[in-house]
Amino acid sequence: MIIKSAEFICSNTQISKLPPPVKPEYAFIGRSNVGKSSLINMLTGKKGLAKTSQTPGKTQLINHFLINESWYIVDLPGYGYARISKSKKEDWNKFIRTYLDKRESLQCVMALIDSRLEPQKIDLEFCNWLGEKGLAFVLIFTKADKQSALKTDQNVSKFIAALLKSFDEAPGYFITSSEVMTGRDEILNFIDGINKNFTVPV
């Protein structure tokens, strides 16, 4: 897939104000500081499309980016950020989970995992929640350029093994680096394949 256009459409904290669910959507979500904004910018080829920050928890809204005027990248708030009030965190969690569970045009959840880390409980819990809800998802392991390929493969294998304790089969996954563009074509081709079979929800 060639990205010809990518534009920011809207930020929201209300499901009712989201764009009409008539185009396929792909939700990008992960722990705070997992490299989500950098990944979105790398995929779209637009450096400042998603705002990157050294401050974890910067994305606090659901952000829709329209790609090639035909499908959406949806940038969701990171989970696991501690420096916000408990009530606000609960509101966010409810909002995000409602979007993921109820959005008719959501085709796949792209669950971002930091490839440098051993399996993290919060990531495994989120993937298990997706599984319980029957939501389609793939894993995107980020920051692979920050260590050896061997170390990345070891951490990926450990994460898959941990998931297989509660899943019958492992989800698909991609290994990425926003710095050196690893995984870009594979992810875009994956999305392109799903888009070809998309039908507008009735």
N, C-alpha and C positions, 0 to 999 in steps of 0.2 A: 504493500500500500504506500502510495506517495501522499504526503500531507501537503495539500495546497493552501489550506487556510485553517486557522485556529483562533477563535476569539472568545473572550470572556463574555458570558451572557448575564449571569446574575449570581448574587449571594443570598442565601436564605436561612432563616431559622424556623420557617413554617412550611409544612408539607403542602398546604393549600396554595402556596404562591410559587411552587415549582413550575417549570415549563410544562406544557401539555405532554403527556407520555406517548408521543407518536414517533419518536426516534429512539434507536437503541442506545442504552446508557451502560457505562462501565464505571463502577465505583472503585476508587483507589483509597485504601485505608490501611493504617498501620500504627504502630506505637509512635509517640511523639519523637521527632528527630530521626526517623528511619530513612529520610531522603526522598520523601514523597514529592515535594515541589520540584526538586532537581530532576526526578524521574519524568514527571509530566512535561517539564520544559525540554528534556532530551527527546522524548517521544514525539513532541509536536514540532521540534526544531525552532522554538521561540523562547529565547533565553529568559525573558521576564514575564512570561505568561502567568505562571503560578509563582507567588511570592515566596522566596526562600528566606529563611531566618535562622539565626543561631539560637533563638529563643524557642524552646520546645513549646508546643501548644499554640503556635501562632494562628493556624487555621482553626477558626472557631465557628465557621458557618459551612453550609453545603454550597460549594461553588460549582457552577455548570460552565463548561467550556465546549463550544460547538466546533466540531472538527469536520472539515470538508463540507460544511453545511448539511451534513447527513447523520451524524452521530455525536454523542456527548461523552466527554471525560468528566466524571463527577469527583471532585476533590472533597473528601470528608475529613472532619476533625480527627486528629490523632487521639488514640486512647492511651490511658495510663499516665496522663500528665497530672502531677500531684498538687501543683501550686494554684489550684482554684478551689472555691468553696465546694463542699460536699453536695449541697443542693443544686448548684450549677452543673456539677459533673453528672448528677442524676438526670437533670433536664436534658443535657447533651446526649447522654446514653439512650434515653427514651426516644429522643428525636431521631438519632442516627439509626437505632434499631427499627423504629417505625418505617423510616425511609427504606431500609434494606429489605424488610419483611413485606412491605405493602406496595412498593413501586412496580407498577405493571410492566414498564419498559426496561427495567434493569435486567441486563443479559448475563452479567458475570461480575462477581466481586473479585477485585485484584487485591489480595491480602499481602501487604509488604512486610518482609521479614529481613532484619539486619543479618547479613550472611556472616558477620564477624563474631556473632554471639552463639553460645550454646542455646538449645531450645529454652525459650522463656515461657513461664507459666501463663502470662497474660496473652501471649500470641496463641498458644495451644487452646486456651479457654475460648478465645474469639473464634478460632477455626471450628471448634466443637459446637459452638452456638450456631454457626453457619450450617454445619452438618445437620444439627437438630431441626433447623428450620427448612431443610431441604433446598438451600440456596446454592446455586452453581458458583464455584469459586476456584481460582488458581492461586498459587503462591508465586510471589516475585521476590527473589532474594536480592537485596540491594548491596551496594558498596563492595562489590567483588574485587575491585582494583586495589583495595586497601590491604590485601593479604595475598598469600600464595593460592593458586588454584587448588592445591591439595587441601589446604585448610578450609577453603570454601566448600569443597566437595564433602569433607568430613562433617561440617556443620549442617549441610543440607541433608546428608544421610541420617544424622542424628534426629533432625527435626521430622523427617518423613517417618522414621522408626517410631518416634513418640506419637505421631498422629495415628499410625496404624494400630495403636492400642485401642482406639475407639472408632476407627474407620475400616470398612471392609477392603477398600482399595485406596491408594494414595491419590491425591489430587495432582493435576498437572502442575509443572513449575517452570519458571524461567530464572536464569541467573543474569543479573544486570550490573552495569556500571554506568552511571550518568557521565562520569569523567571521560571514558573511552568508548561510549556508545554501545557497549556490550548488551545484547538482548533486544535492541530496538526493533530490528526487522522481524524477529521471531514474534514479539508481542503484537506488532501491527498486523502481521499476517494472520495471527490467531484471531484478532478482532475482526479483520476483514472477512474471514471465513464465516464467523457468526453473523455478521451484518448481511451477508448474502442470503441468509435464510430467515431474516427478521420479517415478521408480519406485525402490523399495527394492532395492539391489543383492542379487543372489542369492548 
